[in-house]
Amino acid sequence: MKSILEYKIEEIAKRLDEILKAVNLLQDAILQLNAVIEATNTKMNERELIYSVTAEINEKLDKFKAESSKGCNLKEICTKRMEKVSFRILQLIAKNGVEDGLNEIRKQLQAVEKYKEVCKDESCMENAIEVFKALERILERSMKEREALNLRKEIIQKLDPSLLSEELAEKLSSVSNPLRIRILKALAKGKKSYAELERITSIKGGHLQFHLRTLIKAGYVAKEEPEGKYMLTNDGLKTLKVLCQLEE
């Protein structure tokens, strides 16, 4: 016969299993929701880009038409070509993405350059080129923003906050002093004696001893025997690399 305590333990265990299942379901739902939100944001960004490009095309084409020479025999042909090409660029962006649209713009810029020999109206040609230049700027900016966003997502995905500990605060405090950074930089070029460190860093006597002890305790610097020279540990090299990346 099971005791009342054993029944209670079994009941609690079942409830815990139910709670864990519910937590797992909730986590899955959150992941799915994040995926939907991300996809929605991407679609919204794409629509905003299309709106921006369309508005820019309309504005630049209106300027092109208004400032084209009225007596030009090629005005109607050029206008229709500009409209046709602009519509093609929009289609490419909507269907295939920014890269294809940008490639088409650059191709058209090269083509427009060839027409300079035929067209005698310099201001008209400048307006035609500006249509594509303006679109090129918008798409290049969009690509840079997307690359920055993708990089941010990649960094976030690789982050594991569970790895953070209270010991990290102590490690960070070890390199929060500019004099210790100076010591790390000096040792990055190779092993150094105490006298060499004094000369390179201009940190003298007890001050240098204090900062070296702090870096040794943190595991960033080691003293090599029997020469007595100081050197960066692997952790010290990694930390220096991270600090350099923060400066970028």
N, C-alpha and C positions, 0 to 999 in steps of 0.2 A: 504493500500500500504506500502510495506517495503521501508525503506530509503536505500540510497546507503551504509551508514555505516553498517546497519544490514546485507545487502548482503555481504559486505566485511567480516564481522565477521563470517558469515556462511561459507564463502569460506575458511577463515583461519582455522576454526574449522575442515572442511573436510580435508584440507591439513595436519593438525596436526594428525588427525586420520590415514591418509595414512602413515605419517612418523612413527607413533607409531607401525603400523602394520609391516612396513619395518624393524624397530628396533627389534621387536619380532622375525621376520623371521631370521634376522641376528644372534640374540642370539641363536636361535635353531640350526642354521647352525654351529655356533662356538662350541656348545656343542657336536654336531654330529662329527665335525672334531676332537675335543679333544678325543672323544671315539675311533675314527679310529686310531689316532696317538698313543694312549695308547695301543690299541690292536696290532698295528704294532710293537711298541717297545717291547711288550711282546714276540711276535713271533721272533723278531730279537734276543732277549736275549736267548730264547729257542734254536735257531739255533746255536748261539755262544757257548752255553753250550754243545750241542751235538758235535760240532767240537772239543771243548777242551777235552771232555771225549774220543772221538775217537782217537785223537792224543796221549793222555796219554796211552790209551790201546795199541796202536801200538808200542809206545816206550817201555813200560814195558814188553809187550809180546816178542818183539825182544830181550830184555835183558834176559828174562827168557829162551828163546830158546838157545841163544848164550852161556849162562853160565851153562846150565844144563849138567850134566855128560853124556858124549857120551856112556858110557858103561851101563847106567841105563836102566833096562828092562821096567820101567814105564814111561820113557821120552815121548814117543809118546802118551800114554794114557793121561798123565797129560797135555801135550800141547793141545790136542784136547779138553779136559775138560775145560781148561782155556779159549780157544777160544770160545767154546760154551757158557760158563757162561758170558763172556764179551759181547758177542752179545745179550744175554738175557737181561743184564743190560741196554744196549743201547736201546733195544726195549721198556723196561719198562719206561725209562725216556721219550722217544719220545711219547709213547702212554698214559701213566698215570701220568707222572710227576716225579719230583725230589724225593718226599717222597718214592714212590714205589721202585725207583732205589736204594735209600739209604738203605731201608730195605733189599733188595736182597743182596747188598754188605755185610751188617753185617751178614746176614745168611751164606753167602759164607765164610766169615772170621771165623765163628765158625766151619764150615765144614772143612776148611783147617787145623785148629788147631788139629782136630782129626787124620789127615793123618800124623802128625809128628811121630807117633809111627810106621807107615809103612815105611815112607821115611827115608833113612839113610843119605841123602845128605842135611846137614843143610843149606848150601848156596842156594840150589835150593828151599827149603821150604821158606827161607827168601825172595827170589825173587817172589815167588808165593803170599806170604802175602803182599808184597810191591805193587803188582799190584792192589789189592783191597784197601789197605790203601791209595794209591795215589788217587784212584777214590773217596774214602770216603771223603778225604780232599777237593776235588773239589766240591762235592755235598754239603758238610756242609757249605763251603764258599758261594756257590750259594744260599743256603737257608737263610743264615744270611743276604746277600745282598737283597734278596727278602723281608724278614721281615722288614728290614730297609726302603726299598722303600714303602712297604705297610703302615708302620707307618707314613712315611712322607706324603703319600697321604691322610691318615686319618686326620692328623693334618691340612693339607691344606683345606680339605673339611669342617672342623669345623670352620675354620677362617672366620670371617665376618668383613672385613676392614671397612664397613660402620659404625660399632660400635665405631671406633676410633674417638677421639675428641681431641681438643687442650688442654682440661682439663687433658688428660692423661699425657702430658708432665710434668705438675705440680705435678701429683701424683708420677710419676717416679722419679722426682728430689728430692722428699721427702725421698726416700730410697736410694739415690745415694751416701750417705755419710756413710763411714764405722762405725762412732760412732753411727749413728741412727740404723744401723743393729745390733750393739752391744746392744742397748736398747731394740729393738724388741726381740732379743734372750733372754735377761734377763726376759722380761715380758711373754715370751712363757711358762715359768715354773710356772706362776701364778702372782697374784697381788703383787705389790711392793710399799713400801713407798718411798718417795724422798730419805731418808737416805739410805735405802736398795739399791736403784738404784745407788747412789753415790759409795757405797762400792763395789757392784758387777761389775759395768762398769768402775770404776776408772775415771769417768767424774765428775768434781767438779763444784760447784757453778753456775755461770752464763752460762757456757758452757752447762751444763746439762739442765738448764732452757730453753735455746735457742732451743736445739734439741727436747726437749719435746713439746715445743710450736709448732714447725714445724710439728711434728707427729700428734699432736692433731688437728691442722688446716687441715691436709690432711685426717683426719678421721680414722687414724690407731690406735690411743691411746686415751683413755678417762680417766678422773680423777673421781674417785668414791667418792661420798659424803655420810656420813659426815667424813668417815675415812681419806679421802684425799689420798687414794692409787691409783696408776696408773694401768691400765689394757689394754690388747689388745682388740680392737673391732673385730667384724666379718670380716670387711675389712682388718684389720691388720693381722688376722690369715690367710686369703686368700692370702694376699701379701707375708707373710712369707713362705707359702706353695709353691708359685710360685718361690720364690727366692731359696728355697731348691731344686726344680726341675731343676733350671738352673745350679746348682752345680753338678748334676748327670752326 
